[in-house]
Amino acid sequence: MATLVAVDLGAQSGRVALGRFDGERLGVTEVHRFPNVPVHAGGTLYWDALRLYDEILAGLALAGGQATTVASVGVDTWGVDYGLLDRAGRLVQNPVHHRDGRTEGSMERVFAEVPARELYERTGIQMMPINSLFQLAAAVADDDPALAIADRLLLMPDLLHYWLSGEASSEFTNATTSQCFDPRAGVWARDVLQRLGIPERIFPAVVDPATVLGRLADGVVERTRLRRALVVAGATHDTAAAVAAVPFRHPDAVYISCGTWSLVGLERPGPLIDDRTFAANLTNEGGVGGTFRVLKNVTGLWLLHECRRVWAGGGASWDFAELLAMAGRAPAFGSFIDPNDTVFLSPGDMPGRIREFCLRTGQDEPADPAAVIRCVFESLALKHRQTIELLSTATDVVPPEIHIVGGGARNELLCQWTADVTGLPVLAGPEEATVIGNLVVQAIGLGELESLADAREVVRASFSPVLYEPREAASWDEAYARFQQILTATGEPSGVAA
């Protein structure tokens, strides 16, 4: 029995989970969960990295209390955000949140130096203002002193692995999300960084997923009592981890890793970088075992989380099950939003922004919270269809089915409505795909599993998905036609502006 620990940090919360692998099946037990609350200070939105690290240590100590021996520890997080270290290895400042306003106008400044098509040819990454490249370009434009004194840049999971092990590197699946990496050459795009004034010296060596970084640092062992645990850089980007845990039945199936974001994509043997994928604004992110995730980012359940936060601030606290029930009772096809509209990118009064979008596009304003949530879920299902059609057109792949993994897999309405609007069966689960993928890739690094194919066999043996068959589609086809008209009216393109 191999016992491994996965640390999974999402935009809303973090968790530490024990995985027990007997050679055929994997069992997962969550031992610690904690909130991830960004902090506004001095006009900047930061991640509270030190608090997150302290919570991770607390979780590792709890894991050690429940397992006789822990073989390894691995961290996955969201992409694009980074910490800067000085020459002594100290954090210069808390990492800036990708939803901070500093990147406003950064894309246009970058494109003036490196045209969008050229940048895509070199990096293969979807143009989004949150990308590390645009964050760094904004720091250059602001003459940020933190960047001037930085000796090393570490993406979020790499930063946490550094604190755990003392080893500084950048794991491949996360490095590729930054838009600073050349996926064809397999190295940082140093000439692009030079043209933008971004110091190339701060980028560390890139390691493959499932790389054993070393043992836990002495101070970590003292806090956690995990004396024999290795630190493994598995699939450190949370979507890469989730996709590693998708129990594909067909190589052309679409996956949707559904959480704060809906990552809608295909797994391919290499990056797809051409005029069609550029026009569709598809991204090429590294996966496990030499694979690439050809996908598009769709703003996902972030919309729900922000609505819920705003309502709770006004004294109306609903849990997820209550919101799901409210949406199910609300009238169908009232109004739709484009989840990727930039108005929904930053924290704020999300219910108000949704109502304003509907009024601005000539639709009825959602009358109450139930109508707002119904609008969010229906719009996400419609956006899933649009994105799958973009993928199919750009790649010549006709997907036979959809896998929904992550927290969205327990959203029965969203799963069923995605099946209905696309006309494709949806296989929902595993819900804990990110943690599971984190664990099985660690197992590859330890030699407990030989390959990604073996890892997916373990997932199939250990977790059973829920099947949603498509139902009568006529009403959804009509809704989709309206949805496309709304996107056309707002100028939402298939291309560079996400």
C-alpha positions in Angstrom: 0.0 0.0 0.0 1.5 3.3 -1.1 0.3 6.4 0.7 0.6 9.8 -1.0 -0.5 13.3 -0.2 -2.0 15.7 -2.7 -2.2 19.4 -2.0 -4.8 21.1 -4.3 -5.2 24.8 -4.3 -8.1 26.4 -6.1 -9.2 30.0 -6.5 -11.7 29.6 -3.6 -10.2 27.0 -1.3 -7.4 24.6 -0.7 -7.4 21.0 0.5 -5.0 18.3 1.5 -5.9 14.7 0.7 -4.5 11.3 1.5 -4.3 8.8 -1.4 -3.9 5.1 -0.7 -3.0 3.0 -3.7 -3.0 -0.8 -3.4 -1.7 -1.4 -6.9 -5.1 -1.6 -8.5 -7.4 0.9 -6.9 -7.0 4.3 -5.4 -8.8 5.6 -2.3 -8.9 9.3 -1.5 -9.6 10.9 1.9 -9.7 14.6 2.5 -7.9 15.5 5.7 -7.8 19.3 5.6 -9.8 22.0 3.8 -9.2 25.8 4.1 -10.3 29.0 2.4 -8.3 30.8 -0.1 -9.1 34.5 0.4 -7.3 37.1 -1.7 -6.4 40.3 0.0 -6.7 43.9 -1.3 -3.9 46.1 0.0 -2.7 49.4 -1.3 -4.9 49.2 -4.4 -3.5 45.7 -5.4 -5.2 42.3 -5.2 -2.8 39.7 -3.8 -2.8 36.0 -3.0 -2.1 35.4 0.7 0.7 32.9 -0.1 2.2 32.6 3.4 -1.2 31.8 4.9 -1.8 29.2 2.2 1.6 27.7 3.0 0.9 27.5 6.7 -2.4 25.8 6.0 -0.6 23.3 3.8 1.8 22.5 6.6 -1.1 22.0 9.0 -2.7 19.7 6.5 0.5 17.7 6.0 0.7 17.3 9.8 -2.8 16.0 9.9 -2.0 13.6 7.0 1.0 12.3 8.9 -1.2 11.7 11.9 -3.5 9.4 9.8 -0.8 7.4 7.9 2.1 5.4 9.2 4.3 6.3 6.3 3.8 8.9 3.6 5.8 8.3 0.4 5.3 11.6 -1.3 3.7 15.0 -1.4 2.8 17.0 -4.5 1.1 20.4 -5.0 -1.1 21.6 -7.9 -2.6 25.0 -8.3 -4.1 27.3 -10.9 -1.8 28.7 -13.6 -0.3 32.0 -14.6 0.4 33.6 -11.2 3.9 33.7 -9.8 6.1 34.7 -6.9 9.4 36.5 -7.1 12.3 35.5 -5.0 15.4 37.6 -4.2 19.0 36.3 -4.2 18.6 34.9 -0.7 15.5 32.9 -1.8 13.1 35.2 0.1 9.7 36.1 -1.3 9.8 39.7 -2.5 6.1 40.3 -2.2 2.9 38.3 -2.1 2.0 37.1 -5.6 -0.4 39.4 -7.4 -3.7 38.0 -8.3 -4.4 37.5 -12.0 -7.7 39.4 -11.5 -5.9 42.5 -10.4 -6.4 45.5 -12.6 -2.8 46.0 -13.4 -3.0 44.2 -16.7 -5.5 46.7 -18.2 -4.1 47.8 -21.5 -1.2 45.3 -21.3 -2.3 43.1 -24.2 -2.3 46.1 -26.5 1.1 47.2 -25.4 2.5 43.7 -25.9 0.9 43.4 -29.4 2.6 46.7 -30.4 6.0 44.9 -29.8 5.1 41.3 -30.7 2.0 41.0 -33.0 -0.7 38.6 -31.7 -0.3 36.1 -34.5 3.5 36.0 -34.0 3.1 35.6 -30.2 0.6 32.8 -30.8 3.0 31.1 -33.2 5.7 31.1 -30.6 3.7 30.2 -27.5 0.5 28.6 -28.7 -1.4 30.1 -25.8 -4.9 31.7 -25.8 -4.8 35.5 -25.6 -6.1 36.4 -22.1 -5.1 39.4 -20.0 -4.5 37.1 -17.0 -1.6 35.3 -18.7 1.8 35.5 -16.9 3.3 37.3 -20.0 0.8 40.1 -19.8 1.2 40.4 -16.0 5.0 40.6 -16.5 4.7 43.1 -19.3 2.5 45.2 -17.0 5.2 45.1 -14.3 7.8 46.2 -16.9 5.5 49.1 -18.0 5.0 50.1 -14.4 8.8 49.9 -13.7 7.9 47.6 -10.8 10.8 47.5 -8.3 9.9 44.0 -7.3 10.7 42.8 -10.8 14.0 44.7 -10.8 15.3 43.0 -7.7 13.9 39.5 -8.5 16.4 36.7 -8.9 13.9 33.9 -9.6 10.3 33.6 -10.8 8.4 30.6 -9.6 4.8 29.9 -10.6 2.5 29.2 -7.6 3.0 25.4 -7.3 6.7 25.8 -7.9 6.9 28.3 -5.2 5.2 26.0 -2.7 7.4 23.1 -3.8 10.4 25.3 -3.2 9.3 26.1 0.3 8.6 22.4 0.9 11.9 21.0 -0.6 14.3 23.8 -1.2 14.4 22.9 -4.9 13.6 25.7 -7.4 12.3 24.7 -10.8 9.3 25.1 -13.1 7.1 22.0 -13.9 6.2 21.7 -17.5 2.4 21.6 -17.4 2.3 24.9 -15.5 5.1 26.5 -17.4 3.2 26.1 -20.6 0.3 28.2 -19.3 2.4 31.3 -18.8 2.7 32.3 -22.5 6.4 32.6 -21.8 7.2 29.1 -23.1 7.8 27.8 -26.6 6.0 24.4 -26.7 7.6 23.3 -29.9 11.2 23.9 -28.7 10.4 22.9 -25.1 12.2 25.9 -23.7 11.3 29.4 -22.5 10.7 31.8 -25.4 13.7 34.0 -24.4 13.7 36.2 -27.5 10.1 37.1 -27.0 10.8 38.0 -23.3 13.8 40.1 -24.4 11.7 42.1 -26.8 9.2 42.9 -24.1 11.9 43.9 -21.6 11.1 40.9 -19.3 14.3 39.7 -17.6 14.9 36.2 -19.0 17.4 35.4 -16.2 14.6 34.9 -13.6 13.1 31.9 -15.3 14.2 28.5 -13.8 14.9 25.2 -15.4 11.8 23.3 -16.5 11.2 19.7 -15.3 8.8 17.1 -16.6 5.6 16.0 -14.8 6.3 13.2 -12.3 9.7 14.6 -11.4 11.0 13.8 -7.9 12.4 17.1 -6.6 13.8 15.7 -3.3 13.0 15.2 0.3 11.0 17.5 2.5 13.1 20.3 4.0 14.2 19.8 7.6 11.9 22.6 8.9 9.0 21.0 7.1 9.8 17.6 8.6 9.9 19.2 12.1 6.5 20.7 11.6 4.8 17.7 9.9 6.7 14.6 11.1 6.8 13.3 7.6 10.3 12.0 7.7 10.5 9.9 4.6 8.3 11.8 2.2 9.6 12.9 -1.2 8.3 16.0 -2.9 7.1 15.1 -6.4 6.3 17.7 -9.1 3.4 15.8 -10.6 1.0 17.6 -12.9 1.2 20.9 -11.0 -1.3 22.8 -13.1 -4.7 21.8 -11.8 -6.3 21.3 -15.2 -3.4 19.1 -16.2 -4.0 17.0 -13.1 -7.7 16.9 -13.7 -7.2 15.7 -17.3 -4.8 13.0 -16.2 -7.7 11.6 -14.2 -10.2 11.7 -17.1 -11.2 8.0 -17.8 -11.4 8.5 -21.6 -13.3 5.9 -23.5 -12.5 7.5 -26.9 -9.4 9.5 -27.8 -11.5 12.2 -29.5 -13.8 12.8 -26.5 -14.0 16.4 -25.2 -13.3 17.1 -21.5 -14.6 19.9 -19.5 -12.7 20.5 -16.2 -15.4 22.5 -14.5 -14.7 24.6 -11.5 -14.0 28.4 -11.2 -13.1 28.0 -14.9 -14.6 25.7 -17.4 -11.6 24.3 -19.4 -13.1 22.8 -22.5 -10.7 20.8 -24.6 -9.2 17.8 -26.4 -6.1 15.8 -25.5 -3.7 15.7 -28.4 -0.2 14.2 -29.0 1.3 17.6 -29.6 0.5 21.3 -29.9 -1.8 22.5 -32.7 -0.7 26.0 -33.7 -2.0 27.3 -37.0 -4.3 29.9 -38.4 -7.5 28.0 -37.4 -6.5 27.5 -33.8 -5.4 31.1 -33.6 -8.7 32.4 -35.0 -10.5 30.2 -32.5 -8.2 31.5 -29.7 -7.4 28.0 -28.6 -4.6 27.3 -26.1 -2.0 24.6 -26.1 -1.0 23.6 -22.6 1.3 20.7 -21.6 -0.1 17.5 -20.3 1.3 14.3 -18.8 3.2 11.7 -20.9 4.0 14.0 -23.8 0.4 15.0 -24.4 -1.0 18.5 -24.9 -4.3 20.0 -23.8 -5.8 21.9 -26.7 -8.5 23.9 -25.0 -10.3 27.1 -24.4 -10.8 28.9 -21.1 -14.4 29.7 -20.3 -15.3 31.6 -17.2 -17.1 29.0 -15.1 -18.5 28.7 -11.7 -16.6 31.8 -10.7 -19.9 33.5 -11.6 -21.8 31.5 -9.1 -19.2 31.9 -6.4 -19.3 35.7 -6.8 -23.1 35.8 -6.8 -23.2 33.7 -3.7 -20.6 35.9 -1.9 -22.5 39.1 -2.7 -25.8 37.6 -1.5 -24.2 36.3 1.7 -22.9 39.8 2.3 -26.5 41.0 2.1 -27.6 38.5 4.6 -28.9 35.8 2.3 -26.7 32.7 2.6 -27.6 29.7 0.3 -25.6 26.6 0.1 -24.9 24.9 -3.3 -27.8 22.5 -3.1 -30.3 25.3 -2.3 -29.0 27.3 -5.3 -29.3 24.3 -7.6 -32.9 23.7 -6.5 -33.7 27.4 -7.0 -32.3 27.4 -10.5 -34.3 24.2 -11.3 -37.5 25.9 -10.4 -36.9 29.2 -12.3 -38.4 29.7 -15.7 -36.3 28.4 -18.6 -34.5 30.5 -21.2 -35.2 33.9 -19.7 -31.9 35.7 -20.4 -28.4 34.7 -21.3 -24.9 36.2 -20.7 -21.6 35.6 -22.4 -19.6 34.2 -19.5 -16.3 35.4 -21.1 -17.4 39.0 -21.3 -14.7 41.1 -19.6 -17.2 42.7 -17.3 -17.3 39.4 -15.4 -13.5 39.0 -14.9 -13.0 41.0 -11.7 -14.5 40.5 -8.2 -17.6 42.7 -7.5 -21.3 42.8 -7.7 -21.8 39.9 -10.0 -25.6 39.7 -9.8 -25.7 43.4 -10.7 -23.3 42.9 -13.6 -25.4 40.0 -14.9 -28.6 42.2 -14.8 -26.8 45.0 -16.5 -25.5 42.7 -19.3 -29.0 41.5 -19.9 -30.4 45.0 -20.1 -27.5 46.2 -22.3 -28.2 43.3 -24.8 -32.0 44.0 -25.0 -33.0 41.1 -22.8 -35.3 40.9 -19.7 -33.5 41.5 -16.5 -33.4 38.4 -14.2 -36.0 39.2 -11.6 -34.6 37.4 -8.6 -31.6 35.2 -7.4 -33.2 32.1 -8.8 -33.4 33.6 -12.2 -29.8 34.9 -12.0 -28.5 31.4 -11.2 -30.6 29.8 -14.0 -29.2 32.4 -16.3 -25.6 31.5 -15.3 -26.1 27.7 -15.6 -27.9 27.9 -19.0 -25.3 30.4 -20.3 -22.5 28.1 -19.3 -24.1 25.1 -21.0 -24.6 27.2 -24.2 -21.0 28.4 -24.0 -19.8 24.8 -23.7 -21.6 24.1 -27.0 -20.1 27.1 -28.7 -16.6 26.2 -27.5 -16.9 22.5 -28.5 -18.0 23.7 -32.0 -14.9 26.0 -32.2 -12.7 23.1 -31.1 -14.2 20.7 -33.7 -13.9 23.2 -36.5 -10.3 24.2 -35.7 -9.1 20.6 -35.2 -11.2 18.5 -37.6 -12.2 16.3 -34.6 -15.8 15.3 -34.2 -16.2 14.4 -30.5 -18.4 11.4 -29.7 -19.0 12.4 -26.0 -18.1 14.7 -23.2 -16.4 14.1 -19.9 -17.1 16.6 -17.2 -14.8 16.4 -14.2 -14.2 18.6 -11.1 -16.8 20.3 -9.0 -19.1 20.9 -11.9 -19.6 17.1 -12.2 -21.9 17.3 -9.2 -24.0 20.0 -10.8 -26.8 17.9 -12.2 -28.4 20.8 -14.1 -25.2 21.9 -15.8 -24.3 18.3 -16.8 -27.8 17.5 -18.2 -28.1 20.9 -19.9 -24.7 20.5 -21.5 -25.8 17.1 -22.8 -29.1 18.6 -24.1 -27.6 21.6 -25.9 -24.7 19.6 -27.5 -26.6 16.5 -28.3 -23.7 14.5 -26.9 -23.7 12.1 -23.9 -22.0 13.5 -20.8 -20.0 11.3 -18.4 -19.7 13.2 -15.1 -16.9 12.4 -12.7 -14.8 12.0 -11.0 -15.6 15.1 -9.0 -12.2 15.0 -7.3 -10.3 14.7 -10.6 -7.7 17.2 -9.8 -6.7 15.5 -6.5 -6.9 12.1 -8.2 -4.7 13.2 -11.1 -2.2 14.8 -8.7 -2.0 11.5 -6.8 -1.7 9.1 -9.9 1.1 11.3 -11.5 2.9 11.2 -8.2 2.6 7.4 -8.4 4.2 7.5 -11.8 7.1 9.5 -10.3 7.5 6.9 -7.6 7.4 4.0 -10.0 4.2 2.7 -8.7 2.6 3.2 -12.1 4.4 3.1 -15.5 2.4 5.5 -17.6 -0.6 7.8 -18.1 -2.5 4.9 -19.6 -1.9 2.8 -16.4 -3.0 5.7 -14.3 -6.3 6.0 -16.2 -6.9 2.3 -15.7 -6.7 2.9 -12.0 -9.1 5.8 -12.2 -11.6 3.6 -14.2 -11.3 0.8 -11.6 -11.7 3.2 -8.6 -14.4 5.7 -9.7 -17.7 5.4 -11.6 -19.0 8.3 -13.7 -22.6 9.3 -14.0 -24.1 9.2 -17.5 -26.3 12.0 -18.8 -28.0 11.2 -22.1 -29.2 14.2 -24.3 -32.9 14.8 -24.3 -35.2 16.8 -26.7 -33.0 19.4 -28.3 -35.4 21.7 -30.2 -35.8 24.2 -27.4 -32.1 24.2 -26.8 -31.4 24.8 -30.5 -33.6 27.9 -30.4 -31.9 29.1 -27.2 -28.5 28.6 -28.8 -29.5 30.7 -31.8 -30.5 33.5 -29.5 -27.2 33.1 -27.5 -25.2 33.4 -30.7 -27.1 36.6 -31.7 -26.3 38.1 -28.3 -22.6 37.3 -28.7 -22.5 38.7 -32.2 -24.2 41.9 -30.9 -21.7 42.4 -28.1 -18.8 41.8 -30.5 -17.5 38.6 -28.8 -15.1 37.2 -31.4 -13.8 33.8 -31.9 -10.3 35.2 -32.0 -7.8 37.0 -29.9 -9.9 38.8 -27.2 -11.2 36.1 -24.8 
